[in-house]
């Protein structure tokens, strides 16, 4: 009796189940590519903006003085392009620096009060109100500066001129309308106050508790503890916050445009009208009616503002990077 062997039955393939480790590695790889792409997108956007400004500004930067004088309404005769941009850069830096000098001490005081002096409920309310200042549109600040602040500070500017007129900032003929760089600087100081306060507050709150408790245990008062433990720890943070506020003040447009009576001079007389002008306000004022080479000249001034703002932010990042992180244990 003969038998024939039947063919073996097919074996079903064993499906390998993905482990949780494979899933986590896939998510990690995807997140890494998304993060890398986001960083590259930021760099590409910045490079595109810089390239656009350089390309569009180049005709004005290489044009002759006669061509610029014919095309640009406010261009001074027989001057180079750098001499044309110079007063705008000067006015921009002067307004921003004055605003920074006024806002930084006030912001530090508010931040210290919220972080180390005020009760918890009051600190929350004050923090909310300070943050609310950042949500107010700049055009509202401009209206407030023209309608409320300027009439209120006009007697103050007159008093400063009478008693401190020997100082260059307070010299000259005081404008009766107070639509001067001094008023603009006060408005800019109010506008950058929330930025400096918010960053400084968070930095002060990060002070190691061990440092604060050690200072109090050695018999220091509250102010001595702040001076010896909190302020040294938050020094770089306050500087970076001030630089961020400076960057905001440099690029402000509408408030300056609505308040300032513009001029085109290298002048430190902040109480006198028709002396200075900022780059952003100058572009907003002349761009609607500009054409041809005048547009290129305005874009060239924007390139100068771009370089200044970029330098300020890079300086802030460098200051933050120089300070190493430390905890209360070291």
Backbone torsions as a table, in degrees:
resi	resn	phi	psi	omega
1	UNK	NA	122.3	-178.1
2	UNK	-104.1	144.4	178.2
3	UNK	-123.3	146.7	177.1
4	UNK	-107.8	133.7	178.8
5	UNK	-74.3	127.6	176.0
6	UNK	-77.0	147.1	179.6
7	UNK	-63.3	145.9	-179.0
8	UNK	-65.0	146.2	178.8
9	UNK	-68.4	140.4	179.7
10	UNK	-63.5	140.4	-179.3
11	UNK	-94.9	125.4	179.2
12	UNK	-68.3	136.3	-179.6
13	UNK	-65.5	141.7	179.6
14	UNK	-83.3	118.1	179.8
15	UNK	-84.1	123.2	-178.3
16	UNK	-80.8	126.2	179.3
17	UNK	-81.8	134.7	179.3
18	UNK	-70.8	129.8	178.8
19	UNK	-79.7	164.8	178.4
20	UNK	-65.1	-28.5	177.9
21	UNK	-65.9	-39.3	177.0
22	UNK	-63.7	-40.2	179.2
23	UNK	-63.6	-43.6	180.0
24	UNK	-64.2	-39.8	178.0
25	UNK	-65.8	-36.2	176.9
26	UNK	-65.0	-44.0	176.8
27	UNK	-62.8	-40.9	180.0
28	UNK	-63.9	-41.9	179.3
29	UNK	-65.5	-41.7	179.0
30	UNK	-64.1	-44.4	179.6
31	UNK	-64.0	-37.2	179.0
32	UNK	-63.1	-41.7	179.8
33	UNK	-69.3	-36.5	177.7
34	UNK	-65.4	-44.5	179.1
35	UNK	-64.1	-42.0	178.8
36	UNK	-64.2	-42.2	178.2
37	UNK	-64.5	-36.9	178.4
38	UNK	-65.2	-43.9	177.3
39	UNK	-63.3	-41.1	178.0
40	UNK	-65.8	-35.1	178.5
41	UNK	-64.3	-39.3	178.0
42	UNK	-63.4	-45.3	179.5
43	UNK	-64.1	-41.0	179.6
44	UNK	-65.2	-38.6	178.4
45	UNK	-65.0	-44.4	178.4
46	UNK	-62.6	-42.6	178.6
47	UNK	-65.8	-36.9	178.6
48	UNK	-65.7	-41.2	177.9
49	UNK	-64.3	-45.4	179.3
50	UNK	-62.7	-41.5	179.7
51	UNK	-65.1	-41.5	178.0
52	UNK	-60.5	-46.0	-178.9
53	UNK	-63.9	-41.6	-178.5
54	UNK	-66.6	-45.3	-178.0
55	UNK	-64.2	-45.4	-178.1
56	UNK	-75.4	-24.9	179.8
57	UNK	-86.3	-18.7	-174.3
58	UNK	-59.5	-41.6	177.7
59	UNK	-58.0	-38.1	179.0
60	UNK	-73.2	-35.7	-178.4
61	UNK	-71.6	-23.9	-179.8
62	UNK	-105.0	-2.2	-179.7
63	UNK	-74.4	158.8	179.0
64	UNK	-78.1	165.1	-179.1
65	UNK	-64.7	-36.8	179.8
66	UNK	-66.6	-40.8	179.3
67	UNK	-64.7	-41.8	178.5
68	UNK	-67.3	-38.5	179.1
69	UNK	-63.8	-34.5	178.8
70	UNK	-77.0	-31.8	-173.9
71	UNK	-90.0	-35.5	-174.9
72	UNK	-98.7	120.4	-176.2
73	UNK	-61.6	-38.7	-175.0
74	UNK	-96.0	11.5	-176.4
75	UNK	-75.6	125.9	179.5
76	UNK	-71.2	145.8	-177.5
77	UNK	-71.6	148.1	173.2
78	UNK	55.2	43.4	176.8
79	UNK	-132.8	154.4	177.9
80	UNK	-79.8	172.6	-179.6
81	UNK	-66.4	-37.2	177.8
82	UNK	-63.4	-36.0	176.5
83	UNK	-68.6	-25.5	177.0
84	UNK	-74.7	-41.2	-178.5
85	UNK	-80.2	-27.1	-174.3
86	UNK	-53.6	-51.9	179.8
87	UNK	-61.2	-32.7	178.1
88	UNK	-68.4	-42.1	176.8
89	UNK	-63.6	-41.4	179.6
90	UNK	-61.7	-47.8	-179.9
91	UNK	-64.1	-38.6	178.5
92	UNK	-63.2	-48.2	-179.1
93	UNK	-66.4	-39.2	-178.6
94	UNK	-64.2	-46.2	179.8
95	UNK	-63.9	-42.6	-177.8
96	UNK	-67.9	-41.0	-178.9
97	UNK	-67.7	-42.1	177.4
98	UNK	-61.6	-42.5	177.6
99	UNK	-62.9	-39.3	179.6
100	UNK	-65.6	-41.5	179.6
101	UNK	-64.4	-32.8	178.8
102	UNK	-80.6	-35.7	-173.0
103	UNK	-82.7	-34.4	-172.3
104	UNK	-63.1	-49.6	178.8
105	UNK	-61.1	-40.3	179.1
106	UNK	-64.9	-42.7	179.9
107	UNK	-64.0	-40.7	177.9
108	UNK	-63.8	-41.1	178.1
109	UNK	-63.2	-43.1	178.7
110	UNK	-64.3	-43.6	-179.2
111	UNK	-63.3	-41.9	178.7
112	UNK	-66.8	-38.7	179.0
113	UNK	-64.4	-42.7	-179.4
114	UNK	-67.8	-39.2	-172.6
115	UNK	-84.9	-27.8	-171.2
116	UNK	-133.0	-7.4	-175.9
117	UNK	-121.6	-41.8	-173.8
118	UNK	-74.0	147.6	171.2
119	UNK	-60.5	158.7	-173.2
120	UNK	-57.8	-46.2	-178.0
121	UNK	-64.8	-44.2	178.8
122	UNK	-65.8	-37.2	178.7
123	UNK	-63.6	-39.1	177.8
124	UNK	-64.4	-41.3	-179.7
125	UNK	-66.6	-45.6	179.8
126	UNK	-64.3	-41.1	177.2
127	UNK	-60.8	-39.9	178.0
128	UNK	-65.5	-42.1	-179.1
129	UNK	-66.7	-39.5	178.3
130	UNK	-65.3	-43.4	178.1
131	UNK	-64.7	-28.5	180.0
132	UNK	-67.0	-27.5	177.9
133	UNK	-61.3	-31.4	-179.6
134	UNK	-71.7	-18.8	-178.4
135	UNK	-87.2	-7.5	-179.2
136	UNK	-77.2	129.0	179.7
137	UNK	-63.6	151.2	-177.8
138	UNK	-65.9	-29.1	178.8
139	UNK	-66.5	-30.8	176.1
140	UNK	-68.5	-40.3	174.6
141	UNK	-61.0	-38.4	178.5
142	UNK	-64.4	-44.1	177.2
143	UNK	-62.6	-42.2	177.8
144	UNK	-63.3	-39.8	-180.0
145	UNK	-65.8	-38.9	-179.0
146	UNK	-75.1	-45.7	-171.3
147	UNK	-86.5	-29.7	-173.4
148	UNK	-114.9	-54.3	-171.8
149	UNK	-69.5	-46.1	-176.1
150	UNK	-58.7	-49.2	176.9
151	UNK	-63.4	-30.3	-177.3
152	UNK	-74.5	-35.4	-175.8
153	UNK	-93.1	-6.8	179.7
154	UNK	-57.1	-45.3	175.8
155	UNK	-63.6	-33.0	178.5
156	UNK	-66.1	-43.3	178.1
157	UNK	-64.0	-37.7	177.1
158	UNK	-63.6	-41.8	178.7
159	UNK	-64.6	-41.7	177.7
160	UNK	-62.9	-37.4	179.5
161	UNK	-69.2	-36.3	-178.7
162	UNK	-70.4	-39.8	-174.2
163	UNK	-96.9	-26.4	-177.1
164	UNK	-126.4	30.0	-180.0
165	UNK	-65.7	-16.5	177.5
166	UNK	-71.4	-18.8	178.3
167	UNK	-83.0	135.7	-174.0
168	UNK	-56.7	-35.1	-178.1
169	UNK	-66.9	-29.3	-175.4
170	UNK	-107.1	14.0	-179.7
171	UNK	-86.3	174.8	177.0
172	UNK	91.6	-175.4	179.4
173	UNK	-88.2	121.3	-177.2
174	UNK	-71.7	132.4	178.0
175	UNK	-73.3	128.6	179.5
176	UNK	-67.6	-24.3	178.7
177	UNK	-86.4	-11.8	-179.3
178	UNK	59.7	24.2	175.9
179	UNK	-89.2	67.8	-173.1
180	UNK	-124.5	178.4	-179.6
181	UNK	-67.3	-27.9	177.8
182	UNK	-63.3	-44.9	177.4
183	UNK	-65.0	-40.9	177.5
184	UNK	-60.5	-40.4	-179.6
185	UNK	-64.6	-37.4	177.3
186	UNK	-64.6	-44.1	178.7
187	UNK	-63.4	-43.2	177.8
188	UNK	-63.1	-36.6	177.7
189	UNK	-62.3	-40.9	177.4
190	UNK	-65.9	-35.8	-177.1
191	UNK	-71.5	-34.7	-179.5
192	UNK	-90.9	-5.8	180.0
193	UNK	-58.0	-44.2	-179.6
194	UNK	-62.3	-36.6	-178.6
195	UNK	-64.8	-50.3	-177.6
196	UNK	-65.8	-39.8	-178.8
197	UNK	-65.9	-45.4	-176.6
198	UNK	-63.5	-45.9	-179.3
199	UNK	-67.7	-43.5	179.8
200	UNK	-63.6	-38.8	179.0
201	UNK	-61.6	-45.1	179.6
202	UNK	-65.7	-36.0	178.2
203	UNK	-67.2	-43.8	179.6
204	UNK	-64.0	-34.5	179.3
205	UNK	-70.3	-19.3	179.4
206	UNK	-85.9	0.8	178.0
207	UNK	-60.3	128.9	-179.1
208	UNK	-56.4	130.5	-179.9
209	UNK	-62.3	-29.3	178.9
210	UNK	-62.9	-37.9	178.0
211	UNK	-65.8	-44.1	-178.9
212	UNK	-66.3	-44.7	-179.4
213	UNK	-66.4	-34.5	177.9
214	UNK	-65.5	-41.5	178.9
215	UNK	-64.4	-42.4	179.1
216	UNK	-68.1	-35.2	179.7
217	UNK	-67.7	-27.3	178.1
218	UNK	-83.0	4.6	176.0
219	UNK	96.3	11.2	-179.7
220	UNK	-73.7	146.0	173.5
221	UNK	-76.4	176.7	-179.9
222	UNK	-61.5	-43.1	179.8
223	UNK	-67.7	-39.8	178.1
224	UNK	-64.5	-35.8	175.9
225	UNK	-65.0	-42.3	178.1
226	UNK	-64.2	-41.6	-176.3
227	UNK	-71.0	-34.2	-175.1
228	UNK	-96.2	-22.3	-176.4
229	UNK	-116.9	-46.2	-173.1
230	UNK	-78.5	-50.5	-176.4
231	UNK	-64.2	-44.3	176.6
232	UNK	-61.6	-37.8	179.5
233	UNK	-66.2	-39.9	-175.7
234	UNK	-95.1	13.2	-175.8
235	UNK	-61.0	-50.1	-178.6
236	UNK	-66.7	-34.3	177.3
237	UNK	-65.3	-40.0	177.8
238	UNK	-65.7	-39.4	178.5
239	UNK	-63.6	-44.5	178.6
240	UNK	-65.3	-37.3	176.2
241	UNK	-63.2	-41.0	177.3
242	UNK	-63.7	-37.5	178.3
243	UNK	-67.2	-36.9	175.6
244	UNK	-64.6	-41.9	175.8
245	UNK	-63.8	-37.3	177.3
246	UNK	-62.7	-40.9	177.2
247	UNK	-61.3	-39.0	176.7
248	UNK	-65.7	-42.0	-178.9
249	UNK	-66.9	-34.3	-179.6
250	UNK	-64.7	-35.3	-175.0
251	UNK	-98.0	4.1	-178.3
252	UNK	-67.6	138.7	-172.1
253	UNK	-119.6	-65.2	-166.7
254	UNK	-64.3	-43.9	-178.7
255	UNK	-61.7	-42.9	179.1
256	UNK	-65.7	-42.7	-178.4
257	UNK	-62.5	-37.1	-176.7
258	UNK	-78.9	-25.8	-173.7
259	UNK	-99.5	-46.2	-167.3
260	UNK	-75.3	134.0	167.3
261	UNK	-86.3	107.9	-164.2
262	UNK	-77.5	153.3	172.3
263	UNK	-140.6	-177.9	-176.4
264	UNK	-137.9	49.2	-172.4
265	UNK	-125.5	157.9	166.2
266	UNK	-86.8	91.0	-173.6
267	UNK	-137.2	134.9	175.1
268	UNK	-93.2	4.6	-178.6
269	UNK	-80.8	91.3	-174.1
270	UNK	-83.7	-7.7	178.4
271	UNK	-97.6	-3.1	-178.1
272	UNK	-106.5	140.6	-177.8
273	UNK	-79.4	162.7	175.5
274	UNK	58.3	46.0	179.7
275	UNK	-115.9	-49.1	-173.3
276	UNK	-123.7	168.1	174.8
277	UNK	-153.6	148.2	177.5
278	UNK	-100.7	159.6	-176.2
279	UNK	-65.5	-47.4	-176.4
280	UNK	-62.7	-44.3	179.1
281	UNK	-67.1	-35.5	178.3
282	UNK	-64.5	-42.7	178.7
283	UNK	-65.2	-44.2	-180.0
284	UNK	-64.8	-30.7	-178.5
285	UNK	-76.0	-39.3	-172.6
286	UNK	-102.0	-16.5	-172.9
287	UNK	-65.4	-38.4	-178.5
288	UNK	-58.9	-31.1	-177.3
289	UNK	-104.2	4.6	-177.2
290	UNK	-84.7	154.2	177.3
291	UNK	-157.0	154.4	176.4
292	UNK	64.7	-130.2	-176.6
293	UNK	-66.9	-25.0	178.1
294	UNK	-64.0	-35.8	176.7
295	UNK	-64.8	-42.1	178.1
296	UNK	-62.9	-37.1	178.4
297	UNK	-65.9	-39.9	177.9
298	UNK	-66.8	-38.6	177.2
299	UNK	-66.0	-33.1	176.9
300	UNK	-65.3	-38.9	174.3
301	UNK	-65.9	-35.1	174.2
302	UNK	-64.0	-35.2	175.5
303	UNK	-62.8	-39.6	176.8
304	UNK	-62.8	-42.0	177.7
305	UNK	-65.5	-37.5	177.7
306	UNK	-61.7	-43.7	-179.8
307	UNK	-65.9	-41.7	-179.8
308	UNK	-64.3	-46.9	-179.6
309	UNK	-64.0	-40.4	178.5
310	UNK	-63.7	-40.7	179.0
311	UNK	-64.9	-39.7	179.2
312	UNK	-64.0	-45.2	-179.1
313	UNK	-68.7	-36.1	176.7
314	UNK	-66.2	-37.5	176.8
315	UNK	-64.4	-39.9	178.0
316	UNK	-63.3	-43.0	178.7
317	UNK	-64.7	-37.0	179.2
318	UNK	-66.1	-38.3	179.3
319	UNK	-66.1	-41.6	179.2
320	UNK	-66.5	-39.9	-177.0
321	UNK	-69.0	-26.1	-178.2
322	UNK	-71.8	-21.7	-178.2
323	UNK	-93.1	120.1	179.4
324	UNK	-78.5	145.8	176.9
325	UNK	-69.0	140.6	174.7
326	UNK	-146.6	156.5	-179.2
327	UNK	-113.3	-179.1	-179.6
328	UNK	-72.5	-4.0	-177.2
329	UNK	-94.6	-8.2	-177.2
330	UNK	-121.0	NA	NA
